[in-house]
Amino acid sequence: MAVAHRDGLAEFPQWLNADAPLNLSFTKLSMIGSALQMPFGSLVRSVVPEAREDELIRYRTINNQGVEASRNLRDTIVAMRNRQDWARDEMIAQGFGENLLVGSVPSHATADELASHIREGLSLADGWCRHKSNAERFRFLRGKSSDAGLMVMVDSRSGSSSARRLDVREFRAFVLLDDVAPLIFINRNDSYAAMLFSLLHEIGHVLLGSNELYNDSSIDGGSGVERKINQAVILTIVDDEAAFRAYWKKMIADGARVQDVADDCARRHGLSALALTIHAHGLGLVSDRDVSLIRTLSEQHVMDAETAGSGGNQNLTNASHLDTRFVRMVRNGVERGSLPYSDGLSLLDIKSSAINLREFYDASGDLIPLPYLIQPTI
């Protein structure tokens, strides 16, 4: 069969026909899971679950139309579920309980209330996004998310092949909800401004307690829930409405064009010009025609030059894509001897055992203290 032709899986047919229980390493199970497009947890259950499409795929739409998911998306979801399953088991074994953010906000909450909970849950001070570059804003928020117990993975491709580039037109991000180890994946082929929006959007879903695959680029489109979360994202960043209103009015009074005002506000706040124009529209500062103009200009704009590129040491590039806490858990497992070295390399997507792991850990940003929102069980 095709699985047996993959490197390291030549014995797969014999494993299927074995009468005695198998003792396979995490690396082998991960390889089988990748080949079969199955999460790690499904392979080690004593009862075989009914085969079904991943819920992120089953309910996926683009422009409200059901569409077939690409192999790149499917494989990415499988890889992230494998990591999440391992992290969950590891955290429970270490005595950690539920993440307090998951499902902490009721579905009837307003956008203002959701934004307030996001800022409180991530310990975001007023004006947290000011005086930073777009890259610094995203990295800051990613670090805050990790502090709060959310695993945030970022990548521009599926697997190790540079030919398997993830398409932002298909998806920008997704969240795999879990009461212990919630995981957010961000498509790194987006601009930093778009990734910032996507990360906050998925954090909104974590607080509301719902899985989601995010691909809506319209900001003001989608269901009522999606529009509420999008509005909460903007309010999480633009936390001083009076100052925003005054600044917009002053620029217009000084003769600036709407597109110039929108671009300037985008630089100040780290969101797209379209998102902030839609926010200004809600405040009565711009017309429908202005929104249409900015939308057209945004659609014509080529993808931000900040999008990811490859090169250099690929292992260290991979390190920057992994969540800091996840890397730390793998490191600790290897150092304790509870996780085989080869399995640790596989979890970290390290292609060569010759890499200096300390250098890898440093590249992943493994300097953040343990999150205070996850409390050990008593």
SEMARGU-719724 format. One line per field, with one value per residue (C-alpha): residue in one letter; x, y, z. Coordinates in nm, 2 decimals. Example, Ala and Ser with C-alpha at 12.3 -4.5 7.8 and 13.67 -1.06 7.14 Angstrom:
BEGIN
aa	c(A, S)
xx	c(1.23, 1.37)
yy	c(-0.45, -0.11)
zz	c(0.78, 0.71)
//
This chain:
BEGIN
aa	c(M, A, V, A, H, R, D, G, L, A, E, F, P, Q, W, L, N, A, D, A, P, L, N, L, S, F, T, K, L, S, M, I, G, S, A, L, Q, M, P, F, G, S, L, V, R, S, V, V, P, E, A, R, E, D, E, L, I, R, Y, R, T, I, N, N, Q, G, V, E, A, S, R, N, L, R, D, T, I, V, A, M, R, N, R, Q, D, W, A, R, D, E, M, I, A, Q, G, F, G, E, N, L, L, V, G, S, V, P, S, H, A, T, A, D, E, L, A, S, H, I, R, E, G, L, S, L, A, D, G, W, C, R, H, K, S, N, A, E, R, F, R, F, L, R, G, K, S, S, D, A, G, L, M, V, M, V, D, S, R, S, G, S, S, S, A, R, R, L, D, V, R, E, F, R, A, F, V, L, L, D, D, V, A, P, L, I, F, I, N, R, N, D, S, Y, A, A, M, L, F, S, L, L, H, E, I, G, H, V, L, L, G, S, N, E, L, Y, N, D, S, S, I, D, G, G, S, G, V, E, R, K, I, N, Q, A, V, I, L, T, I, V, D, D, E, A, A, F, R, A, Y, W, K, K, M, I, A, D, G, A, R, V, Q, D, V, A, D, D, C, A, R, R, H, G, L, S, A, L, A, L, T, I, H, A, H, G, L, G, L, V, S, D, R, D, V, S, L, I, R, T, L, S, E, Q, H, V, M, D, A, E, T, A, G, S, G, G, N, Q, N, L, T, N, A, S, H, L, D, T, R, F, V, R, M, V, R, N, G, V, E, R, G, S, L, P, Y, S, D, G, L, S, L, L, D, I, K, S, S, A, I, N, L, R, E, F, Y, D, A, S, G, D, L, I, P, L, P, Y, L, I, Q, P, T, I)
xx	c(0.00, 0.10, 0.18, 0.44, 0.63, 0.71, 1.04, 1.04, 0.70, 0.80, 0.67, 0.33, 0.15, 0.30, 0.18, -0.17, -0.17, 0.00, -0.20, -0.01, -0.02, 0.23, 0.48, 0.55, 0.73, 0.57, 0.77, 0.63, 0.28, 0.32, 0.44, 0.14, -0.09, 0.05, 0.02, -0.34, -0.43, -0.54, -0.48, -0.23, -0.50, -0.71, -0.42, -0.38, -0.74, -0.86, -1.18, -1.16, -1.37, -1.62, -1.44, -1.56, -1.44, -1.27, -1.53, -1.32, -1.34, -1.71, -1.84, -1.59, -1.71, -1.57, -1.81, -2.08, -2.03, -1.91, -1.57, -1.33, -1.04, -0.69, -0.45, -0.22, -0.50, -0.60, -0.24, -0.18, -0.48, -0.36, -0.01, -0.15, -0.40, -0.10, 0.09, -0.22, -0.29, 0.06, 0.06, -0.27, -0.15, 0.17, 0.00, -0.25, 0.04, 0.21, -0.10, -0.23, -0.60, -0.83, -0.74, -0.95, -1.00, -1.18, -1.55, -1.52, -1.75, -2.12, -2.25, -2.48, -2.19, -2.16, -1.86, -1.75, -1.78, -1.58, -1.31, -1.29, -1.25, -0.98, -0.78, -0.83, -0.75, -0.43, -0.33, -0.32, -0.28, -0.44, -0.25, -0.07, -0.03, 0.10, 0.46, 0.53, 0.60, 0.35, 0.59, 0.65, 0.27, 0.22, 0.51, 0.40, 0.04, 0.17, 0.38, 0.08, -0.13, 0.14, 0.15, -0.22, -0.19, -0.28, -0.05, 0.01, 0.17, 0.27, 0.38, 0.38, 0.37, 0.24, 0.51, 0.87, 0.83, 0.86, 0.62, 0.34, 0.27, -0.04, -0.29, -0.44, -0.73, -0.82, -0.76, -0.59, -0.61, -0.79, -0.84, -0.85, -1.05, -0.95, -1.02, -0.65, -0.44, -0.63, -0.42, -0.43, -0.26, -0.18, -0.11, 0.23, 0.18, -0.04, 0.09, 0.17, -0.14, -0.36, -0.20, -0.26, -0.63, -0.65, -0.49, -0.72, -1.02, -0.93, -0.87, -1.23, -1.35, -1.15, -1.33, -1.66, -1.58, -1.60, -1.37, -1.33, -1.14, -1.10, -1.10, -1.32, -1.13, -1.43, -1.41, -1.78, -1.91, -2.00, -2.25, -2.36, -2.11, -1.82, -1.91, -1.93, -1.58, -1.44, -1.58, -1.43, -1.09, -1.09, -1.21, -0.93, -0.68, -0.86, -0.94, -0.99, -1.28, -1.28, -0.91, -0.97, -1.27, -1.09, -0.78, -0.99, -1.19, -0.88, -0.71, -1.02, -1.04, -0.68, -0.76, -0.64, -0.81, -1.01, -0.75, -0.47, -0.65, -0.72, -0.36, -0.22, -0.46, -0.35, 0.01, -0.08, -0.29, -0.15, -0.47, -0.57, -0.70, -1.02, -1.08, -1.03, -1.25, -1.53, -1.48, -1.49, -1.81, -1.97, -1.88, -2.04, -1.71, -1.72, -1.99, -2.07, -1.89, -1.58, -1.59, -1.63, -1.34, -1.10, -1.23, -1.14, -0.80, -0.73, -0.83, -0.59, -0.31, -0.05, 0.03, 0.24, 0.61, 0.63, 0.50, 0.73, 1.03, 1.25, 1.62, 1.89, 1.88, 1.55, 1.55, 1.58, 1.31, 1.09, 1.17, 1.02, 0.70, 0.64, 0.47, 0.72, 0.54, 0.51, 0.89, 0.95, 0.73, 0.92, 1.25, 1.15, 1.02, 1.35, 1.55, 1.34, 1.37, 0.99, 1.01, 1.26, 1.50, 1.39, 1.03, 1.12, 1.29, 0.98, 0.75, 0.97, 0.99, 1.37, 1.52, 1.86, 1.98, 2.30, 2.13, 2.22, 1.90, 2.00, 2.03, 1.69, 1.52, 1.66, 1.53, 1.19, 1.18, 1.19, 1.24, 0.88, 0.77, 0.50, 0.15, -0.04, -0.39, -0.33, -0.33, -0.21, -0.48, -0.48)
yy	c(0.00, 0.36, 0.42, 0.14, 0.31, 0.61, 0.63, 0.46, 0.29, -0.02, -0.24, -0.09, -0.39, -0.62, -0.38, -0.40, -0.78, -0.80, -0.99, -0.86, -0.49, -0.27, -0.05, 0.23, 0.55, 0.89, 0.95, 0.64, 0.73, 1.08, 0.95, 0.71, 0.99, 1.22, 0.95, 0.87, 1.23, 1.13, 1.31, 1.15, 1.09, 0.89, 0.64, 0.55, 0.51, 0.17, 0.21, 0.31, 0.62, 0.65, 0.80, 1.15, 1.47, 1.72, 1.96, 2.26, 2.11, 2.00, 2.35, 2.55, 2.80, 3.08, 3.37, 3.15, 2.87, 2.52, 2.45, 2.15, 2.19, 2.16, 1.89, 2.16, 2.27, 1.92, 1.82, 2.14, 2.07, 1.71, 1.83, 2.08, 1.83, 1.59, 1.86, 1.96, 1.60, 1.55, 1.89, 1.81, 1.47, 1.62, 1.91, 1.68, 1.45, 1.75, 1.84, 2.13, 2.20, 2.38, 2.71, 2.98, 3.17, 2.89, 2.96, 3.23, 3.48, 3.41, 3.41, 3.70, 3.93, 4.25, 4.34, 4.60, 4.33, 4.08, 4.33, 4.41, 4.04, 4.00, 4.29, 4.16, 3.80, 3.89, 4.16, 4.43, 4.78, 5.08, 5.18, 4.85, 4.86, 5.22, 5.32, 4.97, 4.84, 4.60, 4.31, 4.42, 4.44, 4.09, 3.94, 4.12, 3.99, 3.64, 3.65, 3.77, 3.49, 3.23, 3.38, 3.32, 2.95, 2.97, 2.78, 3.00, 2.83, 3.02, 2.88, 2.97, 2.61, 2.27, 2.02, 2.08, 2.14, 2.50, 2.41, 2.36, 2.72, 2.80, 3.01, 3.30, 3.30, 2.96, 3.04, 3.30, 3.12, 2.85, 2.76, 2.41, 2.45, 2.25, 2.31, 2.24, 2.31, 2.55, 2.60, 2.88, 2.85, 3.16, 3.16, 3.33, 3.43, 3.72, 4.06, 4.14, 4.36, 4.08, 3.83, 4.06, 4.08, 3.70, 3.62, 3.85, 3.71, 3.35, 3.46, 3.59, 3.24, 3.09, 3.31, 3.23, 2.86, 2.78, 2.62, 2.82, 2.83, 3.20, 3.31, 3.61, 3.91, 4.14, 4.24, 4.34, 4.02, 3.68, 3.59, 3.80, 3.63, 3.69, 4.06, 4.09, 3.93, 4.15, 4.46, 4.34, 4.29, 4.66, 4.77, 4.57, 4.78, 5.11, 5.14, 5.52, 5.60, 5.97, 6.00, 5.80, 6.02, 6.35, 6.24, 6.13, 6.46, 6.67, 6.51, 6.56, 6.92, 6.97, 6.86, 6.50, 6.25, 5.96, 5.71, 5.91, 5.93, 5.55, 5.47, 5.69, 5.53, 5.19, 5.28, 5.41, 5.11, 4.82, 4.72, 4.75, 5.07, 4.90, 4.77, 5.12, 5.28, 5.04, 5.13, 5.50, 5.43, 5.29, 5.61, 5.82, 5.96, 5.83, 5.74, 5.42, 5.55, 5.61, 5.25, 5.12, 5.33, 5.20, 4.84, 4.88, 5.02, 4.74, 4.48, 4.63, 4.64, 4.37, 4.15, 4.33, 4.30, 4.18, 3.84, 3.55, 3.44, 3.14, 3.10, 3.06, 2.78, 2.61, 2.45, 2.79, 2.93, 2.64, 2.74, 3.08, 2.93, 2.72, 2.83, 2.91, 2.71, 2.41, 2.42, 2.44, 2.14, 1.94, 2.05, 1.96, 1.62, 1.54, 1.65, 1.45, 1.14, 1.10, 1.20, 1.01, 1.25, 1.14, 1.21, 1.55, 1.63, 1.52, 1.73, 2.03, 1.95, 1.94, 1.76, 1.69, 1.57, 1.77, 2.10, 2.27, 2.25, 2.54, 2.75, 2.62, 2.70, 3.05, 3.10, 3.00, 3.27, 3.03, 3.30, 3.36, 3.26, 3.00, 3.13, 3.24, 3.15, 2.78, 2.65, 2.31, 2.09, 2.00)
zz	c(0.00, -0.04, 0.33, 0.33, 0.05, 0.28, 0.45, 0.78, 0.73, 0.53, 0.82, 0.82, 0.66, 0.93, 1.20, 1.07, 1.08, 1.42, 1.69, 1.99, 2.10, 1.92, 2.09, 1.84, 1.91, 1.88, 1.57, 1.40, 1.51, 1.38, 1.04, 1.02, 1.12, 0.85, 0.59, 0.68, 0.76, 1.12, 1.44, 1.68, 1.95, 1.71, 1.66, 2.02, 2.13, 2.24, 2.05, 1.68, 1.63, 1.35, 1.04, 0.97, 0.82, 1.06, 1.18, 1.06, 0.71, 0.73, 0.81, 0.60, 0.35, 0.14, 0.06, 0.22, -0.03, 0.06, -0.10, -0.11, 0.13, -0.02, 0.08, 0.23, 0.47, 0.56, 0.64, 0.84, 1.06, 1.11, 1.21, 1.46, 1.61, 1.66, 1.85, 2.05, 2.15, 2.28, 2.46, 2.62, 2.75, 2.87, 3.06, 3.23, 3.33, 3.48, 3.69, 3.49, 3.48, 3.24, 3.07, 3.23, 2.90, 2.71, 2.69, 2.96, 2.77, 2.71, 2.35, 2.42, 2.51, 2.31, 2.10, 2.37, 2.64, 2.44, 2.37, 2.74, 2.82, 2.56, 2.70, 3.05, 2.97, 2.79, 3.04, 2.76, 2.90, 2.73, 2.42, 2.41, 2.03, 2.00, 1.91, 1.77, 1.42, 1.28, 1.34, 1.70, 1.76, 1.63, 1.83, 2.14, 2.11, 2.04, 2.35, 2.56, 2.42, 2.51, 2.86, 2.88, 2.79, 2.42, 2.19, 1.88, 1.58, 1.27, 0.93, 0.57, 0.43, 0.50, 0.59, 0.49, 0.12, 0.00, -0.28, -0.04, 0.03, 0.23, 0.04, 0.24, 0.00, 0.14, 0.51, 0.72, 1.06, 1.25, 1.62, 1.76, 2.08, 2.39, 2.75, 2.85, 2.53, 2.29, 1.97, 1.72, 1.38, 1.18, 0.80, 0.78, 0.42, 0.54, 0.63, 1.00, 1.02, 0.88, 1.12, 1.41, 1.32, 1.26, 1.60, 1.79, 1.59, 1.69, 2.05, 2.04, 1.94, 2.23, 2.48, 2.32, 2.32, 1.95, 1.69, 1.37, 1.04, 0.95, 0.59, 0.58, 0.43, 0.42, 0.79, 0.79, 0.63, 0.77, 1.03, 1.32, 1.55, 1.30, 1.27, 1.65, 1.69, 1.41, 1.58, 1.92, 1.75, 1.64, 1.99, 2.15, 1.96, 1.92, 2.29, 2.29, 2.07, 2.15, 2.05, 1.73, 1.64, 1.71, 1.51, 1.21, 1.21, 1.24, 0.95, 0.73, 0.84, 0.75, 0.39, 0.39, 0.16, 0.32, 0.18, 0.34, 0.68, 0.66, 0.58, 0.85, 1.11, 0.98, 1.06, 1.40, 1.51, 1.31, 1.14, 0.78, 0.63, 0.54, 0.89, 1.04, 0.77, 0.85, 1.22, 1.12, 0.92, 1.24, 1.42, 1.14, 1.02, 0.66, 0.40, 0.23, -0.08, 0.13, 0.25, -0.11, -0.22, 0.05, -0.02, -0.39, -0.31, -0.06, -0.32, -0.57, -0.32, -0.36, -0.05, 0.21, 0.16, 0.52, 0.42, 0.50, 0.31, 0.35, 0.37, 0.63, 0.87, 0.81, 1.16, 1.32, 1.10, 1.21, 1.57, 1.53, 1.40, 1.71, 2.03, 2.30, 2.57, 2.34, 2.27, 2.65, 2.72, 2.45, 2.59, 2.95, 2.83, 2.66, 2.96, 3.20, 2.98, 2.95, 2.58, 2.35, 2.18, 1.83, 1.92, 2.05, 1.72, 1.54, 1.75, 1.68, 1.31, 1.33, 1.03, 1.17, 1.51, 1.46, 1.54, 1.87, 2.07, 2.29, 1.98, 1.86, 2.20, 2.19, 1.83, 1.95, 2.21, 2.50, 2.76, 2.86, 3.22, 3.28, 3.21, 3.51, 3.37, 3.38, 3.74, 3.85, 3.98, 4.35)
//
